[in-house]
Structure formats: structure tokens, C-alpha cells
């Protein structure tokens, strides 16, 4: 018997016998074997509905003459992991990529459909797709519906900010409970421009999904047909041998960066896109984000920086409409999984809500949402979401308040000792020193809820969420653990933040800093065992994408 791929010839007899145990028939052995890479999970609301989506995708594969075979990978929720659990979240990105790479390579699939939706799972799957370079199509799970309290729309970011408002006695326990209880009415990714929605928009911009996939609501009636069509299309990609790296190129990643910048996307894109580039065999420097940001206007703002949600983005035309508006700035003669070029997708789109997606002629701002800062505090770079910073804090000099970890900062918030003008320095949260480069979104959101996000800055070698508001500067490199200058800041030191001029300076004489360096030892990481001990030894700095590199 001659079969297909893993089933071919005499050596295929053993796989054929084992697949028969799972109900596969003789006729299936000559069909393209399509790996359905699912990340369904009962511990992540963004992925809770992916089991049904996978069934529809498999149906589409069968209709087109393919043989689907599903397997799973891990998928944690950043929100659920806040605090100590956050040490483990960024490292999962690389574990997800490795798990898929190993499973696919061992099983010798002909093509892949990746089902994903949330913060680290999408980039992890993109990294795997780049390494494997097989015909690959993504189905992202879409945004969660907003909740309602009377006429008020609420979502997950409101819960975090409400924590600060409750802490400051600005709302009652009953009001807080109402927000908590209504913010998440069903499955899907958080309905604001956090990392999940940012990376879903990136995936569509790269041409790896069917048009509209990134923003179509999680439970929309059109999801079934989108999944069926995706299943049918992957079989066509196998026939055409259109592989992932044909859509993961320097030009397509430049387009993705511009879309992130134009929509005020998450700072975490500056970690994930360089990691994806490295997996695809080329480098993407951090300064590219800043260069493109100076050239790319901000055409949209979304919750929590504006009243608009990702569903509003969908109703405005979604990613195709964004491509249409940005088309003079993009490289459009690039392939997509549907066989059309990115130019054809952009030309066919019609932006319909100019209050949501502004034209290039009248943008919200002349520069994109992110800025890369450098100076003696961050010679290798730091990242800020400038579109979420009020004008009065774009240039700010203030005294440092130093915290050795996130928990120390939260204790200070409990004591309410933070003052307007302070610059909160939270160190030992970097990729190696954390370990795991925790996201400090809860303290950042609590500051917003306490009314301090317009007068207090935060600075860390850790990360922030895409939902963060205010002058929150993360990814400071080099990190404290390896002797970056952030390790030597003391309470009361003056720090200058100058976002328009991209500067981040510790205003302390060099001779004083030299004295502080004498006899310095790094703080012991919070976790020194298991996978994170290995991770801490081999992870790169934030400016290199926090990738694993022995």
C-alpha cells in the first residue's frame, strides 16, 4: 500500500496500524494529513470555546478532501495568573512554540491549522509556524462580548481599575461586585486593545488568517462558516505548497508593526515580533518600532484609552479597513492564505466608522502608539505606550521611589504612600531576574483607579499590559539582575522621562554611581527551581525578544 507522507510505503505500516486504532480508514491514508493545533482550555476564557471551533475546522478539512488530526497545547490566562503566577506566563510562549514544533515534526503533518486567541499563545504558535515552515492557517478566537450594568458597558480592564477605586473608597463594595460580576459575560479574548487583540490583528495583517478573523466576536454566527472555510482552505494551501515563511518576511513584519502602532497596540508586541522574526530566520531590531512609529500616525484608540472596543473595530471594517487606510504606508504585494494579495484585501475593504478608524489626513496623533526610550537608565531600550500618556506627563522629572519587586509596590499602595510626581521604580522583574518578566498590570490599573495615572510614572525591567494607561515604561534593558543601571537607583534620585525626545535618564553623577556599584550582588530570583531556573539561565534580554538562547 502506498500512502501519503507519514503513511507512505512499508515504513508507513506502523503509523497506519496505530491510526486505525483511532478510527482512521484506508481511504484517509492517501489524503493530506492536517494537524489541528488547538489550545482549548478550561482555565482560559479566551480559549474556552475553541473546542467547538476545532470541530468546525475539521469538518471543513474533510469537505475539502483532507484528513484532520487534532492535538492540544497549553494555554494559560494572563489575568488569572496575575501576581506570583505571572512568573510563568511569558516562559509559556516558548514552551508552546517548542511543544508544537516537536509534535508536528514527530507526526509529519502536511499542513496545520492553529487555533488560538490570547496573549502568549498566539505568538508562541506564530513562532512554531515560522520554525516549521509548513502550509499553515490560523483561526483566532475573537473578542469577548462586553458586559452591561444598566446602560454602562464593562469589561475586564474595568475590574482592574475598579480595584484601585475600591481601594481609594471611590466606589462601594456593591458597585465593585457588580463590575466583577458583569465584566466577562462569555468566552473570548479581552475586548480591549491588549496583547491578545494586538497579536490577533498582527496575525491577520501577516496574511495568515481569513479576512475579518481577528475582530469577529467570539460567538458571532459567522464564526462557523469562517472555521469551515479555514478548514477547506488549508487543504488548498497544501496543494499549492504555500508555506508560513512566505508570509513571515521582513516586509510583512514591518506591516504588522505599523498596524500595531496605528491602533495603539500592546507594548508586548516589541517582545513577540522580534521573537517571531528570529524563528523565521532573520532579526528585527527594537529601534525599528521607533523608526516606524515616527512615520505611522495613530488612527485608532480602544479601551481603556477610549470608549471603543475591539467589536467597534470590527464594525468599523476590522483589519482590512486598517490596511485600506494605511495602504500608502504598507508593502502590499504580499501573499495571504486565501491566495489574494494583501493589496487586494486592502482595496476591497471599506472603512465605515471614521470616529473609530480615522483617515490618514486627520489622525488622532501624528506618531504611532509606541515609543522606544534610551539613555543611561536604558541603553538597550525601554518601551512606553505613548498613546496612553497624557500630555502633561510626556516630559516629567521626579523623585524615584524604589521597589525590589511587584509585591513591595502593592504593599506601598495598601499604605497609600505614593505621591503625585513620584516615579515608581520596580526592579528585579526582568526576564532573568524575575524570573519570567512579570506583567505589572494590576498595580498599574490600581494607580489609574486611585486617580494617579496622570501624575505618577512607573518604570520597570518587567512588562505592562496593553490595557495600561499612563506613563508606564517597561522592558528596561539591561535588567537589574545583570547589573543594569536600574539596579543602582535609590529613593529620591531624580529621573527624567522625555518621551518626545525618547530619553530616559537617571540624574545622578557617574562618580556616585561608581560607588554604588562596588560590591553589588544581584537579588536572588523569586523562583530558583524547575523550568524557571533553566529559563533564567538561557533567556535573552527584553530588547532581543526574551527568547531562549543557550
Buried (B, 14 or more C-beta within 10 A) or exposed (E): EEBBBBBBEEEBEEBBEEBEEEEBEEEBBBBBBBBBBBBBBEEBBBBBBBBBBBBBBBBBBBEBBBBBBBBBBBBBBBBEBBEEBBBBBBBBBBBBBBBBBEBBEEBBBBBBBBBBBBBBBBBBBBBBBBBBBBBBBBBBBBBBBBBEBEEEBBBBBBBBBBBBBBBBEBBEEEBBEBBBEBBBBEBBBBBBBBBBBBBBBBBBBBBBBBBBBBBBBBBBEEBBEBBBBBBBBBBBBBBEEBBBBBBBBBEBBBBBBBBBBBBBBBBBBBBBBBBBBBBBEEEBBBEBBBEBBEEBBBBBBBBBBBEBBBBBBBBBBBBBBBBBBBBEBBBBEBBBBBEBBBBBBBBEBEBEBEEBBBEBEEBBBEBBBBBBBBBBBBBBBBBBBBBBBEEEBBBBBBEBBBBBBBBEBBEBBEEEEBEEEBBBBBBBBBBBBBBBBBBBBBBBBBBBBBBBBBBBBBBBBBBBBBBBBBBBBBBBBBBBBBBBBBBBBEEEBEBBBBBEEBBBBBEBEEEEBEEBEEEEEBEEBBBEEEBBEBBBEEBBBBBBBBBBEE
